[in-house]
Every structure is written in structure tokens, then in C-alpha cells.
Amino acid sequence: MKNLKIYKIIAFYSFVFSCLLGWPSISTGDTITLCWTPPTQTMDGSALSSIDGYRFYSIPSTSALNPSNFTQFSDIPATSTTTGICAGGKTSNTDPAYLPLSPGTYYISVTAYSAGKESPLSLTVTKTIVDSTAPVISGVYSTGVTQTGATISWATDEASDSQAAYGTTTAYGKTSALDSTLSTSHTRTLSGLTHSTKYYYKVMSRDAAGNLGEDGGGFYNFTTASSTDTTAPIISNILASGATASTVNISWLTNEASTSEVEYGATQSYGTTTSDATLVTNHSVTLSGLSNTTTYYFRVNSSDSSGNAASSASRTLRLSNTAPAISSFYSSTTRTQPGYTLSFYAAASDPDGVISNYEWDFDGDGVYDSETGSTASASHAYASAGTYGARVRVTDNSGGTAVSSAVTVYIETAATNLAPTILSFTATPSSGAPPLAVTFSVITDEDSYLTSYEWDFDGNGTFDATTTSSPTAYTYETAGTYSARVRVTDDFDATDSADTDVTVTSTVSVGASAVAGGGGCFIATAAFGSPLDQHVASLRGFRDRYLVNNPAGRVFVSLYYWASPPIAEVISRHEALKMIVRAGLAPVVYAVEHPYMAAIFLSTLVAALLAILRKKASRA
């Protein structure tokens, strides 16, 4: 009931004490005008015969519109005027009528007071206060000035973002990256500056309402440090590409950021220059207005930020040029250790000119490590273990280029080395009558870089010879079966061994067509005409592997040696007999060379014969 009474009183006095606040949205610190008609009663209903002053109250629009939520923000004394009072033009925060409210939307009301008594709250009006005051910047200074950079710092009286403008004149021309973080402490770093140069700068901060504050005006400056760099850039990987009927692109690399310039012309005096002052390490310049029938001379130039300049050797290009071709590219070895020197060799040709330059990319990273001019070879020692894809690029006298396929080079340490593996160890021939000259050949896996081959020809456990390559040869003078052995060693002293048998037989003469050296296969040698014939070798291998290694086989071989020489002599004198014997031996040779297929065929034949016999038996 008490609250209801209060609200009734408020409603009553609100009718009497109307507030006419028809002003638009205002900004903090702006001039405002409040107009009202003074009330005549206090909250308890007593008369206000005189008014000592007025109090102003506010409440954020987001709060409940309840008298207890209002907060006083100003108090002004009464004037002699008792009606139609207006208070305005108050802009100082020390003035009672100043509106000390932060940006936002508020309900505003006014009361009058006298002798300790106060009137009810007036009707409220809604007002929006907008921030239109820029941040105040102070304490601007520069630190950390180097040859190429500096740091700018400052402070603001309210949270705002950070950016700096700078340049070699008070027009600035460049800006730092914007830091959009709202803060009162600010820092911006400038980079890409030129040594020994005076720079002017100003700072800028914008608050959340978009008010921008600036401080500079040409007053702030610093000078970058003097350069201690006296080393010119290193130019590499010069390439002419993308040629059209009148243009071509020249590209190259430098080991430090530097400018790009190409001098070119129909003579070695050049005469025309195209340049770009941007400091980069990957350079590209397009030449235009060229003739596709003219040979042009050109060179590239680059200067770093310290003014150190480098120039390439003069080169040539021709737009109508036919590119060169690389026919071979190889290395002296594909496997070795760090620190060992490898040699690389290339062969190339040019259909309408000559090869003027060879460039070598030893590690396969796309950067050519060495140039040898017209010399088609280069040497390189790898410092670290790894697998590298070496390439060569050739350039002809008109600027055309060709790049080889990669040659894989394995640089190994003892920890990464794989021991060699012998894939094949053969003796040719593997049998025959003395003196028997045998060639021994070894094939190993590609992982091996072999430093030695050790040969034990007679199989007695002692190596008779050491070579650095394969094949090698040895002559057997005495009949017998020998288990020859080879041991290979790589550059890390890892080894592998293999054995092969050699059978030296007694010499047997068969008249005019002596078959000594045929390894005892007299009839086959007579029929096929040579002890080196593949069919004879197959039969001889079957004999050496199987027949001579068991008692029954040796008996058969002995009988064959006793009976076959005269028969072989007859066969060797008649072509018809040779043909008949060859035809007869063909299935035998096939069975020896293809034992599994022969077994399948024989099994099938036997099965077929058995089926025929059963069928005949069932009919009977």
C-alpha cells in the first residue's frame, strides 16, 4: 500500500513537474540543455515555497525502471527564476551541470529540493550518449633502431588500436601492420628499412567508437644504423624461359635480398636495361620488344640493401632457338662415403648452335651448385650421408636449356651401409679338358660399391688373386673338380662370398673332329658342332650337377666316355647323322633345361597311355 501511494504521488507530481528534454543523442563533453517547470510539493506532500536547487538522476536503459535504481549524477543551485527554468551550456566536469556519463543509453529524471526535502522524480526521457572523443596520445618514442628496422612505442588515455606511418619524408608513404587489439600501451615494429637513412614517423590509435587520434606531424624521426655489410650477393640459377615472338623471361637466385636488373642488347655493350628495386632473393625480369631472329647478349645484376653489387657473366639468347638435348649423364660411382670425391659426366648436343654452359645440381634441391662453362664434367664431394638426386642443366649459345633426369647418389656411413649381395657367380665354361681357360663373372646388387674381388680358383681356402673389377680369367692345367670361390668387399669392409664348380676332364681325341674342350659331351658336341653351343652346355651342366655326384651316375659317365668317342667321330663327318642326333637330343635338352615342364608333360603322357590301356581292357 505504501509503494502504491508513492507511485501515485510520483504520477501526480510528474503531471505537475513535466520535463521537456527534446535534445538528440549527445556526446560525452558536449553542451546540453535541460528545461523544466519547478514542482510545488515535496515527496511528503508539503509545499515547496522556495527551491534551493535541482538534482539530476539517471539509470541505464538496460535496468528496470524503478525509482530505487536511479543514481544522482549532478546537482545545480536554483536561480531566482521560479518557472520555465533552463540549465545549459555546461561542459566542464567541474561544473554541476556536466553530464559525467559514459557512452550508452540512459533514462534521465530531475528533482527539486529545499530545506532538506526533495520532490518526486520527474517523468523520464531516454537519451543516448555517443563517444566522439579521440584517444589522447602521449609518450611517443623509438627504440631498437638497426640497419633495417626500429620499434615505435606510445600510450593513450583509453583503449585503442595501434598503427604507425613512416617514410623518408614527412609525407610518410608507408604504414606498419595494424594491431587491432584495444590497449592503452602501444608498440609497432618497422622493418625493411635502408641503412644510414633518416625516417620520419607518426603514430595513430583508434578507439572502439572509431575516433582516431594521431601524433606526429614531422616531429618524430630516427636514423637507421650504418651498414657493416661489404659482401655482394651471390648470383646463381640464371634461366631464360617463356619465350614468345618478342618477349622472354630472365630469372635467377641470390643468397640475400637484393635488387633485380638485366642489361641486354644485340652486342656485348648491351644498351638496354630493365630493373626492379624490390629486394628479393628470387628474381624475375621480362624483356620485351625483342626480335626472334636476333641473338641477344645479356647479364643480370643485383645489389643488396648495403649497396654491394654483383653481376653475372655475359650470356646469349635467341627467341627462335631450338633447345639442346642431353644424351647421357652419369657419375663415376653411385655409392660412396662422405668426403669422397665423385666425378660427373654429361654429353649434350645442340641442333642449331653449341653448348655454352653446364650447370650441376649435385644435391637435387633445384639450386645449381657449380658451372663449368663448356666443360662437360664436374667433381663434387658430399659432406653428409644421404640420398641425392644429382642433375645437370645445359645451356646453348642462344639461351636454350635442357635438364637431365636425376642420377641417384647414395652417400653412406658405416651405420647406414648395406653389405653387398652376390646375385650371380658363374664360370664359363664350367667344364672341359685341360688346359681349360675359364672366365669368372660376378653380379652384385646395386647397393654395393665394391673395392675388391678376391678369387680362390682351386677351392683350397686360400685366395689366389685380388682384383678391383669383374670378370677375371684363370686356366686349369690339371684334371679334377674345383669349387672356385669369390669374396667381394665394399668400401665399408662389408663382404659376401659365393662358390661355383669347375670340372676339368681328361683330353680325349676323336679323330678329325677332336672334341677336347667339349667337356666330355662327345656325341652332343659332334651333333651341334661346338662345345660352346647352349645345348651342349645344358647337357654338360646336368652331368656336372647330378651324374658325377652319385655312384650310378659316375658309372654311366665312365661307360659314356668309353663308348662315345668313335660314335661321335662318325656323326661329325655326316650332316644327316648330325640332324638325326640333334632331333633325338632335343627332348633330352628340353627336359634338362625345363625339368618341371618336362615332368608335367611326361606325367600327362603316362596318364593318357594308362587311360587308353584301361579303355582297351574294358572293351575286351
C-alpha positions as CSV (number, residue, x, y, z in Angstrom):
1,M,0.0,0.0,0.0
2,K,2.9,2.3,0.9
3,N,4.5,1.7,-2.5
4,L,1.2,2.3,-4.3
5,K,0.9,5.6,-2.5
6,I,4.4,6.6,-3.5
7,Y,3.7,5.8,-7.2
8,K,0.5,7.8,-7.1
9,I,2.4,10.7,-5.7
10,I,5.1,10.3,-8.4
11,A,2.4,10.2,-11.1
12,F,0.7,13.3,-9.6
13,Y,3.9,15.3,-9.4
14,S,5.0,14.0,-12.8
15,F,2.0,15.7,-14.2
16,V,2.9,19.0,-12.5
17,F,6.7,18.6,-12.9
18,S,7.0,17.8,-16.6
19,C,10.5,17.7,-18.1
20,L,10.8,18.9,-21.7
21,L,14.1,17.2,-22.9
22,G,13.8,17.2,-26.6
23,W,17.5,17.0,-27.5
24,P,19.1,14.5,-29.8
25,S,21.8,11.9,-29.0
26,I,24.7,13.7,-27.4
27,S,28.4,13.1,-27.0
28,T,30.3,13.0,-23.8
29,G,31.6,16.5,-23.1
30,D,29.0,18.1,-25.4
31,T,26.8,21.1,-24.4
32,I,23.3,20.0,-23.3
33,T,20.2,21.9,-22.3
34,L,17.6,20.7,-19.7
35,C,14.3,22.6,-19.3
36,W,11.6,22.0,-16.7
37,T,8.8,23.6,-14.7
38,P,9.6,23.7,-11.0
39,P,7.4,21.4,-8.7
40,T,5.4,22.8,-5.9
41,Q,5.3,20.0,-3.4
42,T,7.8,17.6,-1.8
43,M,7.6,13.9,-1.6
44,D,5.5,14.0,1.6
45,G,3.1,16.5,0.0
46,S,4.3,19.6,1.8
47,A,4.7,22.8,-0.2
48,L,7.9,23.9,-1.8
49,S,7.7,27.6,-1.1
50,S,11.3,28.1,-2.1
51,I,13.7,25.9,-4.0
52,D,17.4,25.6,-3.1
53,G,18.5,23.6,-6.1
54,Y,17.9,20.7,-8.5
55,R,19.3,17.2,-8.7
56,F,19.7,15.1,-11.8
57,Y,19.3,11.3,-11.9
58,S,20.0,8.6,-14.5
59,I,19.6,4.9,-15.0
60,P,20.9,2.7,-17.9
61,S,18.2,1.7,-20.3
62,T,19.0,-1.9,-19.6
63,S,17.9,-1.6,-16.0
64,A,14.4,-1.9,-14.6
65,L,12.6,1.5,-14.5
66,N,12.4,1.6,-10.7
67,P,12.9,4.8,-8.6
68,S,15.3,2.9,-6.3
69,N,17.6,2.2,-9.3
70,F,18.2,5.8,-10.2
71,T,21.6,7.3,-9.4
72,Q,22.3,11.0,-9.0
73,F,24.9,12.4,-11.4
74,S,24.6,16.2,-11.0
75,D,23.3,19.0,-8.6
76,I,22.8,22.6,-9.6
77,P,21.7,25.6,-7.4
78,A,18.3,27.2,-8.0
79,T,18.1,30.6,-9.8
80,S,15.8,33.5,-8.9
81,T,13.6,32.3,-11.7
82,T,10.8,30.1,-10.4
83,T,9.2,29.0,-13.6
84,G,10.5,27.9,-17.1
85,I,14.0,27.2,-15.8
86,C,16.6,26.0,-18.3
87,A,20.1,25.0,-17.5
88,G,22.5,24.8,-20.4
89,G,26.0,25.3,-21.7
90,K,27.6,23.3,-19.0
91,T,30.6,21.4,-20.5
92,S,33.2,21.2,-17.7
93,N,33.3,18.1,-15.4
94,T,33.8,20.6,-12.5
95,D,30.6,22.3,-13.4
96,P,27.5,21.0,-11.6
97,A,25.5,20.5,-14.8
98,Y,28.2,18.5,-16.6
99,L,26.9,15.1,-17.8
100,P,29.5,12.7,-16.4
101,L,28.1,9.6,-18.1
102,S,30.0,7.0,-20.2
103,P,28.6,6.2,-23.7
104,G,25.3,4.4,-23.6
105,T,21.5,4.9,-23.5
106,Y,20.0,6.3,-20.3
107,Y,16.7,7.3,-18.6
108,I,17.1,10.8,-17.1
109,S,15.0,12.5,-14.5
110,V,15.2,15.6,-12.3
111,T,14.0,16.6,-8.7
112,A,13.9,19.9,-6.7
113,Y,14.9,20.2,-3.1
114,S,14.5,22.7,-0.3
115,A,15.3,22.6,3.4
116,G,16.3,19.0,3.3
117,K,13.2,17.9,1.5
118,E,13.1,16.7,-2.1
119,S,10.3,16.5,-4.7
120,P,9.4,13.2,-6.5
121,L,11.3,12.2,-9.7
122,S,10.0,13.9,-12.9
123,L,9.0,12.0,-16.0
124,T,12.0,10.3,-17.6
125,V,13.4,10.9,-21.1
126,T,15.7,8.5,-23.0
127,K,19.0,9.8,-24.2
128,T,21.9,8.1,-26.0
129,I,25.4,9.4,-25.2
130,V,27.9,8.8,-28.1
131,D,31.7,8.7,-27.7
132,S,33.1,11.3,-30.1
133,T,36.4,12.0,-28.3
134,A,39.6,10.7,-29.9
135,P,42.2,8.9,-27.8
136,V,44.8,11.3,-26.4
137,I,48.3,10.1,-27.4
138,S,51.4,10.7,-25.3
139,G,54.9,9.4,-24.7
140,V,55.9,8.7,-28.3
141,Y,59.4,7.4,-28.8
142,S,61.6,5.0,-31.0
143,T,63.9,2.2,-29.8
144,G,65.8,-0.7,-31.2
145,V,67.0,1.1,-34.3
146,T,69.1,-1.2,-36.5
147,Q,70.2,-1.0,-40.1
148,T,66.8,-2.3,-41.3
149,G,64.3,-1.8,-38.5
150,A,63.0,0.1,-35.5
151,T,60.3,-0.1,-32.8
152,I,57.9,2.7,-32.1
153,S,56.0,3.0,-28.7
154,W,53.4,5.3,-27.2
155,A,50.5,5.5,-24.8
156,T,46.8,6.5,-25.0
157,D,44.3,7.6,-22.3
158,E,41.8,5.0,-23.5
159,A,41.9,1.5,-25.1
160,S,42.6,1.8,-28.8
161,D,44.4,0.1,-31.7
162,S,47.9,0.7,-32.9
163,Q,49.5,1.7,-36.2
164,A,52.4,3.8,-37.4
165,A,53.1,5.7,-40.6
166,Y,56.7,6.2,-41.7
167,G,58.9,7.2,-44.6
168,T,61.9,9.2,-45.7
169,T,59.9,12.4,-45.9
170,T,57.1,13.9,-43.8
171,A,54.7,12.6,-46.4
172,Y,55.5,9.2,-44.9
173,G,54.2,6.9,-47.7
174,K,54.3,3.6,-45.7
175,T,52.3,2.2,-42.8
176,S,53.1,-0.6,-40.4
177,A,50.8,-3.5,-39.9
178,L,47.6,-2.6,-37.9
179,D,47.4,-4.2,-34.4
180,S,43.6,-4.2,-33.8
181,T,44.0,-5.1,-30.1
182,L,42.5,-2.3,-28.0
183,S,45.1,-1.2,-25.4
184,T,46.5,1.8,-23.7
185,S,50.1,0.7,-24.3
186,H,51.2,0.5,-27.9
187,T,54.2,-0.9,-29.9
188,R,54.7,-1.2,-33.6
189,T,57.8,-2.6,-35.4
190,L,59.1,-1.2,-38.7
191,S,61.1,-3.4,-41.0
192,G,62.6,-3.4,-44.4
193,L,64.4,-0.1,-43.8
194,T,67.5,1.1,-45.5
195,H,70.7,1.6,-43.5
196,S,72.1,5.0,-42.8
197,T,68.8,6.7,-43.6
198,K,66.6,9.2,-41.7
199,Y,63.0,8.2,-41.3
200,Y,60.0,10.3,-40.2
201,Y,57.1,8.7,-38.4
202,K,53.7,9.4,-36.7
203,V,51.5,7.1,-34.6
204,M,47.8,6.5,-34.9
205,S,45.3,5.0,-32.5
206,R,41.5,4.5,-33.0
207,D,39.1,3.7,-30.1
208,A,36.2,1.3,-30.1
209,A,33.8,4.2,-31.3
210,G,36.0,4.8,-34.3
211,N,37.6,8.1,-33.0
212,L,41.1,8.4,-34.5
213,G,43.9,10.1,-32.7
214,E,47.2,10.9,-34.4
215,D,50.5,12.3,-33.2
216,G,53.4,13.2,-35.4
217,G,53.4,16.0,-37.9
218,G,57.0,15.5,-38.9
219,F,58.3,16.0,-35.3
220,Y,59.3,12.3,-34.7
221,N,62.3,10.8,-36.6
222,F,65.2,8.4,-36.3
223,T,68.2,7.4,-38.4
224,T,69.0,3.7,-39.1
225,A,72.4,2.3,-38.3
226,S,75.3,2.4,-40.7
227,S,75.9,-0.8,-42.7
228,T,78.7,-3.2,-41.9
229,D,77.9,-5.5,-44.9
230,T,80.6,-5.4,-47.6
231,T,79.7,-8.7,-49.2
232,A,78.0,-8.7,-52.6
233,P,75.1,-11.1,-53.3
234,I,75.9,-14.4,-54.9
235,I,74.0,-14.9,-58.2
236,S,73.0,-18.4,-59.4
237,N,70.5,-20.3,-61.5
238,I,70.2,-17.9,-64.3
239,L,67.5,-19.1,-66.7
240,A,65.8,-17.7,-69.8
241,S,62.3,-19.1,-70.2
242,G,58.8,-18.4,-71.5
243,A,60.0,-17.0,-74.8
244,T,57.4,-15.6,-77.3
245,A,57.9,-13.9,-80.6
246,S,59.1,-10.7,-78.9
247,T,59.5,-11.4,-75.1
248,V,61.5,-13.6,-72.8
249,N,61.7,-14.0,-69.0
250,I,65.1,-13.9,-67.3
251,S,65.1,-15.4,-63.8
252,W,67.9,-16.0,-61.2
253,L,68.5,-16.5,-57.5
254,T,70.6,-14.6,-54.9
255,N,71.7,-15.7,-51.5
256,E,70.4,-12.5,-49.9
257,A,67.6,-10.0,-50.7
258,S,68.7,-7.7,-53.5
259,T,67.5,-5.7,-56.5
260,S,66.9,-7.1,-60.0
261,E,68.4,-5.7,-63.2
262,V,69.0,-7.1,-66.7
263,E,71.2,-5.4,-69.2
264,Y,70.7,-6.6,-72.8
265,G,71.3,-5.8,-76.4
266,A,72.5,-7.0,-79.8
267,T,76.1,-6.5,-78.8
268,Q,78.1,-7.0,-75.6
269,S,77.8,-3.3,-74.9
270,Y,74.1,-4.1,-74.2
271,G,72.4,-0.7,-74.3
272,T,69.0,-1.5,-72.7
273,T,68.3,-2.1,-69.0
274,T,65.2,-3.4,-67.2
275,S,65.2,-3.3,-63.4
276,D,63.2,-3.7,-60.3
277,A,64.3,-2.1,-57.0
278,T,62.4,-4.5,-54.8
279,L,64.7,-6.5,-52.5
280,V,64.1,-10.3,-53.2
281,T,66.1,-13.5,-53.4
282,N,64.0,-15.0,-56.3
283,H,64.4,-12.6,-59.3
284,S,62.3,-12.4,-62.4
285,V,62.6,-9.8,-65.2
286,T,60.7,-9.8,-68.5
287,L,62.4,-8.4,-71.6
288,S,60.2,-7.2,-74.3
289,G,60.4,-5.7,-77.8
290,L,62.8,-8.4,-79.0
291,S,63.3,-9.8,-82.5
292,N,63.1,-13.5,-82.9
293,T,65.8,-13.5,-85.5
294,T,68.4,-11.7,-83.4
295,T,70.9,-13.1,-81.0
296,Y,71.0,-11.0,-77.8
297,Y,73.7,-10.6,-75.2
298,F,72.6,-10.2,-71.6
299,R,73.8,-10.2,-68.0
300,V,72.0,-9.9,-64.7
301,N,72.9,-7.5,-61.8
302,S,71.8,-7.5,-58.1
303,S,72.6,-5.1,-55.3
304,D,71.8,-5.7,-51.6
305,S,70.5,-3.2,-49.1
306,S,74.1,-2.1,-48.3
307,G,74.8,-1.2,-51.9
308,N,77.0,-4.2,-52.6
309,A,76.6,-5.1,-56.3
310,A,77.1,-8.3,-58.2
311,S,77.0,-9.1,-61.9
312,S,76.8,-12.3,-63.9
313,A,79.0,-13.2,-66.8
314,S,77.6,-12.2,-70.2
315,R,75.2,-14.7,-71.8
316,T,73.3,-15.0,-75.1
317,L,69.8,-15.9,-76.1
318,R,67.8,-16.2,-79.3
319,L,64.0,-16.4,-79.3
320,S,63.8,-18.8,-82.3
321,N,66.3,-21.1,-80.8
322,T,65.9,-24.9,-80.7
323,A,66.7,-26.2,-77.3
324,P,69.7,-28.5,-76.8
325,A,69.4,-32.2,-75.9
326,I,71.2,-34.3,-73.2
327,S,72.2,-37.8,-74.4
328,S,73.8,-39.0,-71.2
329,F,74.5,-38.1,-67.6
330,Y,76.3,-40.4,-65.1
331,S,78.6,-40.4,-62.2
332,S,81.9,-42.3,-61.5
333,T,80.1,-44.2,-58.8
334,T,76.6,-44.1,-57.3
335,R,77.7,-45.1,-53.8
336,T,80.5,-43.8,-51.6
337,Q,81.2,-42.2,-48.2
338,P,81.1,-38.5,-47.1
339,G,84.2,-36.6,-48.1
340,Y,84.9,-38.9,-51.2
341,T,85.1,-37.0,-54.5
342,L,82.8,-38.2,-57.3
343,S,83.1,-37.2,-60.9
344,F,80.0,-36.4,-63.0
345,Y,79.9,-36.6,-66.8
346,A,77.4,-35.4,-69.3
347,A,77.0,-35.5,-73.1
348,A,74.8,-33.0,-74.9
349,S,74.3,-31.5,-78.3
350,D,72.5,-28.5,-79.9
351,P,70.9,-28.7,-83.4
352,D,71.4,-25.0,-84.2
353,G,74.3,-24.0,-82.1
354,V,76.8,-25.1,-79.4
355,I,76.6,-25.9,-75.7
356,S,77.9,-22.9,-73.9
357,N,77.4,-23.8,-70.3
358,Y,77.0,-26.9,-68.0
359,E,75.4,-26.3,-64.5
360,W,75.5,-29.0,-61.9
361,D,72.9,-29.5,-59.1
362,F,74.7,-32.1,-57.0
363,D,72.1,-32.4,-54.2
364,G,68.9,-32.2,-56.3
365,D,67.5,-29.2,-54.4
366,G,66.9,-27.2,-57.7
367,V,69.8,-24.9,-57.0
368,Y,72.7,-25.4,-59.3
369,D,75.9,-25.6,-57.3
370,S,78.5,-25.3,-60.0
371,E,79.1,-24.1,-63.5
372,T,81.8,-25.4,-65.8
373,G,81.2,-23.4,-69.0
374,S,81.6,-25.7,-72.0
375,T,83.3,-28.4,-70.0
376,A,81.0,-31.4,-69.7
377,S,82.3,-32.8,-66.4
378,A,82.4,-31.8,-62.8
379,S,83.6,-33.1,-59.4
380,H,81.9,-33.0,-56.0
381,A,82.5,-34.4,-52.5
382,Y,79.3,-34.8,-50.4
383,A,79.8,-33.7,-46.8
384,S,76.9,-35.6,-45.3
385,A,75.3,-39.0,-45.6
386,G,72.1,-39.2,-47.6
387,T,70.4,-40.0,-50.9
388,Y,70.9,-37.3,-53.5
389,G,69.3,-36.8,-57.0
390,A,72.0,-35.1,-59.0
391,R,71.1,-33.3,-62.2
392,V,72.8,-31.3,-65.0
393,R,71.4,-28.4,-66.9
394,V,72.9,-27.4,-70.3
395,T,72.5,-24.0,-72.0
396,D,73.2,-23.4,-75.6
397,N,74.7,-20.2,-77.1
398,S,71.2,-18.8,-77.7
399,G,69.9,-19.3,-74.2
400,G,68.0,-22.6,-74.7
401,T,68.2,-25.1,-71.9
402,A,67.7,-28.7,-71.1
403,V,67.7,-30.6,-67.8
404,S,68.7,-34.2,-67.3
405,S,67.0,-36.9,-65.4
406,A,68.3,-37.4,-61.9
407,V,71.2,-39.7,-61.1
408,T,70.7,-41.1,-57.6
409,V,73.8,-41.0,-55.5
410,Y,74.0,-42.8,-52.1
411,I,76.3,-41.3,-49.6
412,E,76.6,-43.8,-46.7
413,T,78.3,-44.2,-43.4
414,A,79.1,-47.5,-41.7
415,A,75.8,-47.2,-39.8
416,T,73.7,-46.9,-43.0
417,N,75.7,-49.2,-45.3
418,L,74.2,-52.4,-46.6
419,A,76.5,-55.3,-47.1
420,P,77.0,-56.4,-50.7
421,T,75.0,-59.3,-52.1
422,I,76.3,-61.6,-54.8
423,L,73.4,-62.2,-57.2
424,S,75.3,-64.4,-59.6
425,F,78.8,-66.1,-59.8
426,T,79.4,-68.0,-63.0
427,A,82.3,-69.9,-64.6
428,T,82.4,-70.1,-68.4
429,P,83.0,-72.8,-69.5
430,S,82.3,-74.7,-66.3
431,S,84.0,-77.9,-67.6
432,G,86.4,-79.2,-70.2
433,A,89.7,-80.8,-70.8
434,P,92.9,-79.1,-69.7
435,P,94.3,-76.6,-70.3
436,L,90.9,-75.2,-69.5
437,A,90.6,-71.4,-69.7
438,V,87.7,-70.2,-67.5
439,T,86.2,-66.7,-67.3
440,F,84.6,-65.9,-63.9
441,S,81.9,-63.3,-63.7
442,V,80.2,-61.7,-60.6
443,I,77.0,-59.7,-60.5
444,T,76.1,-57.9,-57.2
445,D,73.2,-55.8,-56.1
446,E,73.2,-52.1,-56.9
447,D,73.6,-51.1,-53.3
448,S,77.2,-52.2,-53.4
449,Y,80.3,-50.0,-54.2
450,L,82.9,-52.7,-54.3
451,T,86.6,-52.1,-53.6
452,S,87.9,-55.6,-54.2
453,Y,87.2,-59.1,-55.6
454,E,89.2,-62.0,-54.1
455,W,89.4,-65.2,-56.1
456,D,90.1,-68.7,-54.8
457,F,90.2,-70.6,-58.1
458,D,91.2,-74.1,-56.8
459,G,88.9,-74.1,-53.7
460,N,91.7,-74.7,-51.2
461,G,90.7,-71.9,-48.9
462,T,93.4,-69.5,-50.0
463,F,92.6,-66.6,-52.2
464,D,94.9,-66.8,-55.3
465,A,94.3,-63.3,-56.7
466,T,92.7,-59.9,-55.8
467,T,91.2,-57.6,-58.4
468,T,89.2,-54.3,-58.3
469,S,86.7,-55.4,-61.1
470,S,85.0,-58.4,-62.6
471,P,85.2,-60.6,-64.8
472,T,88.6,-62.3,-64.5
473,A,90.1,-65.4,-66.0
474,Y,92.0,-68.5,-64.9
475,T,93.5,-71.5,-66.7
476,Y,93.2,-75.0,-65.2
477,E,96.1,-77.4,-66.1
478,T,95.1,-80.5,-64.1
479,A,92.0,-82.6,-64.3
480,G,89.7,-82.5,-61.3
481,T,86.6,-80.9,-59.9
482,Y,87.3,-77.5,-58.3
483,S,85.0,-75.4,-56.1
484,A,86.0,-71.9,-57.0
485,R,85.1,-69.1,-54.6
486,V,84.9,-65.3,-54.9
487,R,84.7,-62.8,-52.0
488,V,83.6,-59.2,-52.6
489,T,84.3,-56.3,-50.2
490,D,82.7,-52.9,-50.3
491,D,84.0,-49.5,-49.1
492,F,82.9,-50.2,-45.6
493,D,84.7,-53.6,-45.5
494,A,81.4,-55.5,-45.6
495,T,81.7,-58.7,-47.6
496,D,79.8,-61.5,-49.3
497,S,81.0,-64.8,-50.8
498,A,79.8,-67.3,-53.4
499,D,81.0,-70.6,-55.0
500,T,80.8,-72.3,-58.3
501,D,82.1,-75.6,-59.6
502,V,84.6,-76.2,-62.4
503,T,85.2,-79.7,-63.7
504,V,88.4,-80.4,-65.7
505,T,88.3,-83.7,-67.5
506,S,91.0,-85.8,-69.3
507,T,91.6,-85.0,-73.0
508,V,90.1,-87.5,-75.5
509,S,90.7,-87.3,-79.2
510,V,88.0,-88.4,-81.7
511,G,89.9,-88.1,-84.9
512,A,89.5,-85.2,-87.2
513,S,86.7,-83.6,-85.2
514,A,88.5,-83.5,-81.9
515,V,86.1,-82.6,-79.1
516,A,88.7,-81.9,-76.4
517,G,87.4,-78.9,-74.6
518,G,83.8,-80.1,-75.1
519,G,83.9,-81.3,-71.5
520,G,83.3,-85.0,-72.4
521,C,80.0,-84.4,-74.2
522,F,81.4,-86.0,-77.3
523,I,78.2,-87.0,-79.2
524,A,76.4,-83.7,-78.4
525,T,79.5,-81.7,-79.4
526,A,79.7,-83.6,-82.7
527,A,76.0,-83.1,-83.4
528,F,75.8,-79.4,-82.5
529,G,79.2,-78.5,-83.9
530,S,80.8,-76.7,-80.9
531,P,81.4,-77.4,-77.2
532,L,80.2,-73.8,-76.6
533,D,76.7,-74.5,-78.0
534,Q,74.0,-73.8,-75.5
535,H,72.5,-77.3,-75.9
536,V,75.9,-78.8,-75.1
537,A,76.4,-76.5,-72.1
538,S,73.0,-77.6,-70.8
539,L,73.9,-81.3,-71.0
540,R,77.3,-80.7,-69.5
541,G,75.7,-78.8,-66.6
542,F,73.3,-81.7,-66.0
543,R,76.2,-84.1,-65.9
544,D,78.3,-81.9,-63.5
545,R,75.4,-81.3,-61.1
546,Y,73.8,-84.7,-60.9
547,L,75.6,-87.6,-62.7
548,V,79.1,-87.2,-61.4
549,N,77.8,-86.7,-57.8
550,N,76.4,-90.2,-57.3
551,P,77.9,-93.7,-57.9
552,A,75.4,-94.8,-60.6
553,G,75.9,-91.5,-62.5
554,R,79.6,-91.9,-62.4
555,V,79.3,-95.4,-63.8
556,F,77.2,-94.1,-66.6
557,V,79.6,-91.3,-67.3
558,S,82.5,-93.7,-67.4
559,L,80.7,-96.0,-69.9
560,Y,79.8,-93.0,-72.0
561,Y,83.4,-91.8,-72.1
562,W,84.5,-95.3,-73.2
563,A,81.9,-95.8,-75.9
564,S,81.0,-92.4,-77.3
565,P,84.2,-91.1,-78.9
566,P,84.1,-93.4,-82.0
567,I,80.4,-92.8,-82.4
568,A,81.0,-89.0,-82.2
569,E,83.7,-89.3,-84.9
570,V,81.2,-90.9,-87.3
571,I,78.5,-88.3,-86.6
572,S,80.8,-85.4,-87.0
573,R,81.5,-86.5,-90.7
574,H,77.8,-86.8,-91.8
575,E,75.4,-83.8,-91.8
576,A,72.4,-86.2,-92.0
577,L,73.5,-88.0,-88.8
578,K,74.0,-84.7,-87.1
579,M,70.4,-83.7,-87.8
580,I,69.1,-87.0,-86.6
581,V,71.1,-86.8,-83.4
582,R,70.1,-83.2,-82.8
583,A,66.4,-84.2,-83.2
584,G,66.9,-87.1,-80.8
585,L,68.7,-84.9,-78.2
586,A,66.1,-82.1,-78.4
587,P,63.7,-83.7,-75.9
588,V,66.5,-84.5,-73.6
589,V,67.9,-81.0,-73.7
590,Y,64.4,-79.6,-73.1
591,A,63.9,-81.8,-70.1
592,V,67.3,-80.8,-68.7
593,E,66.6,-77.1,-69.2
594,H,63.0,-77.2,-68.1
595,P,62.7,-80.1,-65.7
596,Y,59.3,-79.1,-64.2
597,M,57.6,-78.7,-67.6
598,A,59.1,-82.0,-68.7
599,A,57.8,-83.7,-65.6
600,I,54.3,-82.3,-66.2
601,F,54.4,-83.4,-69.9
602,L,55.7,-86.9,-69.0
603,S,53.1,-87.3,-66.3
604,T,50.4,-86.2,-68.8
605,L,51.7,-88.6,-71.4
606,V,51.8,-91.5,-68.9
607,A,48.3,-90.7,-67.7
608,A,47.0,-90.7,-71.3
609,L,48.6,-94.0,-72.1
610,L,47.1,-95.6,-68.9
611,A,43.7,-94.3,-69.9
612,I,44.0,-95.8,-73.3
613,L,45.1,-99.1,-71.9
614,R,42.2,-99.2,-69.4
615,K,39.7,-98.4,-72.2
616,K,41.0,-101.3,-74.3
617,A,40.9,-103.6,-71.4
618,S,37.3,-102.7,-70.7
619,R,36.3,-103.4,-74.3
620,A,38.0,-106.8,-74.2
